[in-house]
Amino acid sequence: MRIAILSDIHGNLVALEAVLADLDAERVDQIVCLGDVATFGPRPREVIAQLRGLNCPVVMGNMDAWLLNPRPHEVRDENSSRITEVELWSAHQLSPADLDYLRTFQPTVEIVLSTWGDDAPLLCFHGSPRSNTDVIVSTTSEEELERMLSGFSATVMAGGHTHVQILRRHRDMIFINPGSVGLPFERARRTDQVRNPPWAEYGLVSWEHGCLNIELRRVPFDVDMMIRAARDSGMPHLEWWIQGWSRG
């Protein structure tokens, strides 16, 4: 069994199409999405249409839930105000049918990796199995990780939300974060500023004859094409949004 794990597409159709083109060369049995599909990018409706066409299970991310009841975030600074306006713009692009599709998203998705009878479940969620706003990073303590994962068991656990790729062990389980398809985060070494690098991230999990293999992938995509789509979209704070992206 070979599973492609996508997360945090955030309305970036160009990045999603780059990942799907990369997957065309792979023998994938199933695609699963860990949520946060439509906010903050220039093509929210088109991403939803593409995702619906894949007919894959999708986890309810925190921003998917927000789209079903959009309201302004707490304004802490000028950037948070801009983020709210861009995300409200995203919400206004969606049709009633799009919202009905979001309502089909699930808190968790479990997939059996093995077709040979050996127990090898993959448990998928957004933040943690308990909450789509929980944050699991490489420095999360074992005690805190135990609290968030307690009561759940799987060979592999997959979560998103942080937009940063991770692979770590916890007890007898492996936790992975495939990163973000449409809005990956990278901290610049010299300035310590967070930027969006010019690639889309996803993961591959395969199980064959008792052997587990995990890949964390980065696929380059055409940032200039994404920016042209953003300029055509009418999204607010366009130049500020573009400044967050690195071209290489």
C-alpha positions as CSV (number, residue, x, y, z in Angstrom):
1,M,0.0,0.0,0.0
2,R,1.4,3.4,-1.0
3,I,-0.3,6.6,0.4
4,A,0.3,10.2,-0.7
5,I,-0.3,12.7,2.2
6,L,-1.1,16.3,1.3
7,S,-1.7,19.1,3.8
8,D,-2.2,22.8,4.0
9,I,-2.9,23.7,0.3
10,H,-4.3,27.1,1.3
11,G,-5.8,28.0,-2.1
12,N,-2.5,27.6,-4.0
13,L,-3.6,25.8,-7.2
14,V,-0.3,26.1,-8.9
15,A,1.5,24.3,-6.1
16,L,-1.2,21.6,-5.9
17,E,-0.9,20.9,-9.6
18,A,2.8,20.5,-9.2
19,V,2.4,17.9,-6.5
20,L,-0.3,16.0,-8.6
21,A,2.1,16.1,-11.6
22,D,4.8,14.6,-9.5
23,L,2.4,11.9,-8.3
24,D,1.6,10.9,-11.8
25,A,5.0,9.1,-11.9
26,E,4.3,7.3,-8.7
27,R,2.3,4.1,-8.0
28,V,0.0,5.6,-5.4
29,D,-3.0,3.6,-4.1
30,Q,-4.6,6.5,-2.1
31,I,-4.3,10.2,-1.6
32,V,-5.3,11.7,1.7
33,C,-5.4,15.4,2.6
34,L,-4.9,16.7,6.1
35,G,-6.9,19.9,5.7
36,D,-6.6,23.7,5.5
37,V,-7.4,23.6,1.8
38,A,-8.7,27.0,0.6
39,T,-7.8,30.0,2.7
40,F,-5.1,32.6,2.0
41,G,-4.3,31.7,-1.6
42,P,-5.5,33.1,-4.9
43,R,-7.5,30.1,-6.1
44,P,-9.7,28.8,-3.2
45,R,-12.6,27.6,-5.4
46,E,-10.3,25.9,-8.0
47,V,-8.4,24.1,-5.3
48,I,-11.6,22.7,-3.8
49,A,-12.8,21.6,-7.3
50,Q,-9.5,19.9,-7.9
51,L,-9.6,18.2,-4.5
52,R,-13.2,17.1,-5.0
53,G,-12.2,15.5,-8.3
54,L,-9.5,13.4,-6.6
55,N,-12.3,11.8,-4.5
56,C,-9.9,11.4,-1.5
57,P,-10.6,11.6,2.2
58,V,-10.0,15.0,3.7
59,V,-9.4,15.9,7.4
60,M,-11.1,19.0,8.8
61,G,-8.4,21.6,9.4
62,N,-8.9,24.6,11.7
63,M,-9.2,26.9,8.7
64,D,-11.7,24.6,7.0
65,A,-13.8,24.8,10.1
66,W,-13.3,28.6,10.2
67,L,-14.6,28.9,6.6
68,L,-17.9,27.4,7.7
69,N,-18.3,30.3,10.2
70,P,-15.9,33.0,9.1
71,R,-15.3,35.9,11.5
72,P,-12.4,38.3,12.0
73,H,-9.4,37.2,14.0
74,E,-8.1,39.1,16.9
75,V,-6.1,42.0,15.6
76,R,-2.6,42.0,17.2
77,D,-0.7,44.1,14.6
78,E,-0.9,45.3,11.1
79,N,0.0,41.9,9.6
80,S,-2.8,40.1,11.6
81,S,-5.3,42.6,10.2
82,R,-4.1,41.9,6.6
83,I,-4.3,38.1,7.2
84,T,-7.9,38.5,8.4
85,E,-8.9,40.5,5.3
86,V,-7.2,38.0,2.9
87,E,-8.9,35.1,4.6
88,L,-12.3,36.8,4.7
89,W,-11.8,37.4,0.9
90,S,-11.1,33.6,0.5
91,A,-14.4,32.8,2.4
92,H,-16.4,35.1,0.1
93,Q,-15.2,33.2,-3.0
94,L,-16.8,30.0,-1.9
95,S,-20.2,28.8,-3.2
96,P,-22.8,26.9,-1.1
97,A,-21.7,23.7,-2.9
98,D,-18.1,24.4,-1.8
99,L,-19.2,24.8,1.8
100,D,-21.2,21.6,1.6
101,Y,-18.1,19.8,0.5
102,L,-16.1,21.2,3.4
103,R,-18.8,19.8,5.8
104,T,-17.8,16.3,4.6
105,F,-14.3,16.7,6.1
106,Q,-13.6,14.4,9.0
107,P,-11.8,15.0,12.4
108,T,-9.5,12.0,11.6
109,V,-9.0,9.5,8.8
110,E,-7.6,6.0,9.4
111,I,-6.2,4.0,6.5
112,V,-4.9,0.4,6.8
113,L,-1.5,0.3,5.1
114,S,-1.2,-3.5,5.0
115,T,-3.1,-5.8,2.6
116,W,-1.4,-8.9,4.1
117,G,-3.2,-9.0,7.4
118,D,-0.4,-7.5,9.6
119,D,-1.6,-4.6,11.7
120,A,-0.3,-1.3,10.1
121,P,-2.8,1.6,10.5
122,L,-2.1,5.1,9.4
123,L,-3.9,7.7,11.5
124,C,-4.4,11.1,9.8
125,F,-5.4,14.4,11.5
126,H,-4.7,18.1,11.3
127,G,-3.1,19.3,14.6
128,S,-3.5,16.2,16.7
129,P,-6.2,13.5,17.0
130,R,-7.7,15.6,19.8
131,S,-7.8,19.0,18.2
132,N,-7.1,20.6,14.8
133,T,-5.4,23.5,16.6
134,D,-2.8,21.5,18.5
135,V,0.8,22.2,17.5
136,I,3.3,19.3,17.2
137,V,6.8,20.4,16.3
138,S,10.3,18.9,16.5
139,T,10.8,20.4,20.0
140,T,7.5,19.4,21.5
141,S,8.3,17.5,24.7
142,E,7.6,13.8,25.0
143,E,5.2,14.6,27.9
144,E,3.2,17.1,25.8
145,L,3.2,14.7,22.8
146,E,1.9,11.9,25.0
147,R,-0.9,14.2,26.2
148,M,-2.0,15.0,22.6
149,L,-1.7,11.4,21.3
150,S,-2.9,9.6,24.4
151,G,-5.7,7.1,23.7
152,F,-4.8,6.8,20.0
153,S,-2.6,4.2,18.4
154,A,-1.2,3.6,14.9
155,T,1.9,2.5,13.2
156,V,2.2,5.9,11.6
157,M,0.5,9.1,12.7
158,A,0.3,12.0,10.2
159,G,-0.5,15.6,11.1
160,G,-0.2,19.0,9.4
161,H,-1.0,22.5,10.7
162,T,2.6,23.8,11.2
163,H,3.6,23.9,7.5
164,V,7.0,22.4,8.5
165,Q,8.1,18.9,7.6
166,I,8.8,16.5,10.5
167,L,9.6,12.9,11.1
168,R,10.0,11.7,14.7
169,R,9.5,8.6,16.9
170,H,7.1,8.5,19.8
171,R,7.0,5.3,21.7
172,D,6.2,2.6,19.2
173,M,4.8,5.0,16.7
174,I,6.2,7.3,14.0
175,F,4.8,10.8,13.6
176,I,5.2,12.7,10.4
177,N,4.2,16.1,9.1
178,P,4.3,16.2,5.3
179,G,4.7,20.0,5.4
180,S,2.5,22.3,3.3
181,V,1.6,22.0,-0.4
182,G,0.6,25.6,-0.8
183,L,2.2,27.7,1.9
184,P,5.5,26.1,3.2
185,F,7.4,27.9,5.9
186,E,11.1,28.3,6.1
187,R,13.1,30.4,8.6
188,A,16.0,32.4,7.0
189,R,19.3,31.5,8.6
190,R,20.7,35.0,8.6
191,T,17.7,37.2,9.3
192,D,15.5,34.6,11.3
193,Q,12.5,35.8,9.2
194,V,9.9,33.3,8.1
195,R,9.4,33.1,4.3
196,N,7.6,30.9,1.8
197,P,10.1,28.9,-0.3
198,P,9.4,28.1,-4.0
199,W,8.4,24.5,-3.5
200,A,5.4,22.4,-2.6
201,E,5.7,19.8,0.1
202,Y,4.0,16.4,0.6
203,G,4.7,12.9,2.0
204,L,4.6,9.3,0.8
205,V,4.0,6.4,3.1
206,S,4.4,2.9,1.9
207,W,4.1,-0.6,3.5
208,E,5.1,-3.7,1.6
209,H,5.7,-7.1,3.1
210,G,6.2,-5.7,6.6
211,C,8.6,-2.9,5.4
212,L,7.7,0.7,6.1
213,N,9.0,3.5,3.9
214,I,8.4,7.2,4.5
215,E,9.4,10.0,2.1
216,L,9.1,13.7,2.7
217,R,9.2,15.4,-0.7
218,R,9.7,19.0,-2.0
219,V,8.5,19.8,-5.5
220,P,9.5,23.1,-7.2
221,F,6.7,25.0,-8.7
222,D,6.4,28.2,-10.9
223,V,6.1,31.0,-8.3
224,D,5.7,33.6,-11.1
225,M,2.7,31.7,-12.4
226,M,1.2,31.7,-8.9
227,I,1.8,35.4,-8.6
228,R,0.1,36.0,-12.0
229,A,-2.9,34.0,-10.7
230,A,-2.9,36.2,-7.5
231,R,-2.8,39.4,-9.6
232,D,-5.9,38.2,-11.6
233,S,-7.8,37.1,-8.5
234,G,-8.7,40.4,-6.9
235,M,-7.3,39.3,-3.5
236,P,-6.6,42.2,-1.1
237,H,-3.1,43.2,0.1
238,L,-1.6,41.6,-3.0
239,E,1.9,43.2,-2.9
240,W,2.3,42.4,0.8
241,W,1.3,38.8,0.1
242,I,3.7,38.5,-2.8
243,Q,6.6,39.8,-0.6
244,G,6.3,36.7,1.5
245,W,7.4,34.4,-1.3
246,S,11.0,33.6,-2.3
247,R,11.8,32.8,-5.9
248,G,14.9,30.8,-5.1
